[in-house]
Amino acid sequence: MCCRVGIRSLRGWRVRPTDDGAGSLLAVSDLHIGYAENRALVEKMRPESDEDWLLVAGDIGEIVDDVRWTLETLGARFRKVVWVPGNHELWTHPKDPVQLRGVARYEHLVSLCRELGVITPEDPYPVWNGPGGPAVVAPLFLLYDYSFLPQGCSTKEEGLAYAHETGIVCADEYLLHPDPYPSREAWCRARVAETERRLAAVPDGLPVIPVNHYPLDRHPMDVLWHPEFAMWCGTAATADWHRRFRVETMVYGHLHIPRTTWHEGVRFEEVSVGYPREWRKRPGPPGTLRRILPMEVKAGDGGTASGVGGGRGEPR
């Protein structure tokens, strides 16, 4: 099961320690286990050692019971599991018996994780002390604010009108409710402000590995087939966080374009599995977990990492 360890103080800051000297920090996202083929991939996922941690960067699925099954299954195998929500977990899907909306739905998922011993964005940031460490693992929940607008658009309204013209509109517009906030961007602003405060409190000298469903910077969206989809992919408010907060590696998903990129000297890892129609086209075995630490790729590698298929992305 997930390791339940005590909380110690590091220079007055609350962190969760881990055992020294063993294991790997692994990551995956966008499991989408509503597809039988993807559920089968999760059933086969195993750690490389008894000390491995697994970072799950959102989009397990739309149904709360599926989220529970996945985290319970993985939590029984990995030393520690860290989860952040994707947009699909936050949907109030008509097929889900749990019809909670917005903040209430997110809090319900956090309670589920705590029951299973899974770390969430609401918990103290754990510190990885295994190979490649120490590093603070910072699970984030930030949402998006429509600031990644299509070219030629200057407002959210113009961007959405353009998206509707092209037919590329994220299902969040119909299923992801911000209650009690008046809008998704208002919820995003609140999450960004609180998260910024917490990251600023990380002790000096410790590198940070943020885990978020969306990238902290817009550059990964440059390869999207449908650039208008970027509106639902993050916020420009975090564009300098990889510099401000000593980011070692930024772990994200959502785009379904698994690859390694480097931006201003910082490594960005897109770790998604994606839909069966996507992963069937990629080289290598599907559902392979990405090793974040110890590091697999060298600085200066600006493209797809070894064994990781690239792609152009699809609306999701």
N, C-alpha and C positions, 0 to 999 in steps of 0.2 A: 504494500500500500504506500501512498505518499508519505514521506517522512514528516512527522509532526515534531518540530524542534522548537526549543525555547527562543525567546527574543532577547538579544543582548544589546548593549549600548555601544556605539562607536562614535567617540567624540560627541556624546550627547544625542546621537541620532539613532533611532530605533531600526534595527535591521535583523534579519534572520540569518544565522550562520549556517554554513554547510560543512561537511567533512572535507579535509584537505587532501589534495594529491591524486584523485582518481575520478574517472568518469568523463563524460562529454556533455556539453550543453547543446541539445538538439532542438530543432524547430520544424513546425509544419503549420499550414493553415488551409482554409477553404476545403474542408473534408467533405462537405455536402453529402452527408450519409443518407439523405433521402433517396439517393441512387443506390441500388443493391450492390453495384460493382464497387462503389466507394466504401460502403459498409464493410465489404469483404476485405478491402485494403486495410481498414482500421483493425479488423480482427487479426491481421497478420503482422501488425506493427509491434516490434519488440525493441527493447534497449540493447545497446552493445555491451553494457556492463551493469552491475547492480547499483552503480552510483550515478547513472545518467539522469539528467533532468530533461523534461520536454516542455517547450514553449508552444502553445497553441494560439495562433494569432487570428482567431475568429472564423466565423462562418462554418461551424460544425453542421448547422441545419436550422430549420425554421420551427421545429417542434421541440418543446421543452423535454419531453421524454427521450428524444434522440440525443439532446445535449447531455442529459443525465447518463444515458447508456455509454456514450463515448468517453466522458470524463471518468466515469467509474471504471470502465475497461482499461483505459490508459493509466489511471491512477493506481491500479493494482499491479502495474508492470514497471513503472518508472519511480525513481527515488522521490522526485517532486514534479508536479505538473503545474504550470502557470498558464492561465487562460485570460484572454481579453475578448470582449464581444465584437462580432462583426455585425454588419447590417442585417443579415438573415436571422440571427438570434433575436434581434430587436423587433422583427416583424410581428405584428399581431395577425397571424395567418388564420384564415377561416377553418382550416383543418385541425388547428391546435386546440385541444380542450382548455388550455390555459389562455384566456382571452385578455390578460393584463396588457396595458398599454404604457408606452413611454418609460418614465422613471420607475414606476411600479414593476414593470416587467424586468427591467435591468436589476432592480433590487431583489426580485425573486430569484433571478439567475445567480446573483452573488450569494444569496442564502444557500442555494443548492450547492454551489462550489464549496462553501465553508463546511457544509455537512459532509462533503467528500474529501476534505483536506486539500482542496485545490486553491492556489493563490490567485487573487483577482486584483484589479486596479484599486480596490478599496482597502487592501492589506498593506502592511509594511513591506517595502521593497526588499526582496531577498538578495543576499550577496553570494555569488558563485565563487568558491574558493578552490575549485578543481583546476585541472590543466588550463593554462591561458588566463587564469584569474589572478588576483581577485577582481571582480567586476560587479557592479550593481545591476541587477535585472529589474527593469522598471516597466511593469505592465501598465499600459495606458488605455484610456477610453476617451477619445477626443471628438468623434463624429466629423462633420464637415459643414461648411458655411457658404457654399456656392461661390467661393472666391477664385476657383480655378475655372474661369469663364472661357467659352469658345472665342476664337479670334474674331474680332470685330464687335463683340458684345461688351457692354460696359456695366450692365446691371443683371441681377438675378432674373428679373422678368424677361429681359431680352434673351438671356441664355436659355431659359426654359422654353420660350417661344421657338427659338431655333431648334432645340432638341425635339420638340413636338413636330416641327416641320420635317425633320430627318427621320422621325420614328424611333429615335434612340433615347428613351426615357426610362430611368431606373425605377424599378417596382417600389422603391422606398416611398415614392410620391403617393402611393396608395396604401402601403402596409406599415410603414415605420412612423409611428405617432410620437410627438414630442411631449405629451402631457406630463406635467402641468405647464410646461413652457409653451409660449405662444407659437414657436416655430422651431425647426431643427437647428437653424443657425443660432438661435438664442440658447438652446441647450448646448450647442458646441462652444459658444463663448464662455458659458459657465464652466464647462469641463476644461477648457484651455486655461482659464485663470487659476483654477484649483490645482491643476497638474503642474503648471509653471511654478507655483509656490512650492510644491513638493520637490520638484527637481532641483530648485535652487537650494534646497536644504541638504542635498547629498554632499557628504564630506569632500573637501578638496583632495585631489590625488587619486580618487577612485574613478576609473572609467565607467561609463554607463552603457547598458544595452537596452534601449527602449524597445518594447514590443507593442505594436499597435496594428490595428487592422489596416489602416491606411498609412502610406509613407509620410514622413515629415516634410518632404520637399516634392515639388511638382515634377522634377526631371524624369522619374520613371514613366510618366504618362506620355512622354514624347513619342513612344512607339505604338500607341493605341490606334487601331483601325478607325475608331470613332472618337475623335478628340473631344466631342461634346460630353462624353461620359465622364471626363475629368471633374465635372462639377460635383459629382458624388464620390470623390476620391480623396478628400482631405481639406486642409485649410492653409492659406498663405500665412496665417498667424504663427505657424511653427517652422517657417522657412529657414530660420537661423538657429534652431534648437540644436542641430547636430554640432554646431560650433560652440554655442553658449554652454552646453551641458556636458562637454567632454565625451561625446558619443564614440564608443568603440565600434559598434555595429548597430545599424538600425534594421530591425526585423519587422517585416510587414507581409501582407497578402493582398487580397481583394482583386488584383488585376488579372489573376490567372496567367501570369507570365513569369514563371519561376526563373530567376537569373540573379547574378551578382553584378552590381554596378558600383562605381566609385564616384563620389561627388565631393569636391573640395577636400580630398584626402580621407573621406569617411566611407566606410563600406556599407552599402545598402543591400539587404538580402530579401528578395521576394520568394516566399517559401510555400506557395500554394500548391495544392493538388489539382483543384479545378474539377470540371465536369468530365465524365468519361469520354465524350466526343473530343475533348481537348487533350487529355493525357494519353489517349491511344495513339496520337500522332507523334508523340515525343520519343526520342531515343532513351534507352535505359528502362529499368523496372519502374512501374508507377508506384507512387506512395512512398518513395525513398525519403527518409528524414534528412534534413539539412543540418550539418554540423556547424555550429556557430563558434564554439570554443572546444578544444584548441582549433585554431584557424586552419582552413583547408586551402585557401587561395592566397596569392601574394598581392601586395599592393601594386597598383598599376594595371591589374587585370580589369579592363573596362567593359567587358562583355559578359557572356554567359559562362558560368563556372563549369568545370569539368563534370560531365555526367548530368547536367541540368539543361533541359530543353528550353529554348526560347520560344517566342510567339508574339502575336500581335494583339491578342486579347479580344474578348467578345463582351457585349453588354451583359450585365448580371444584376 
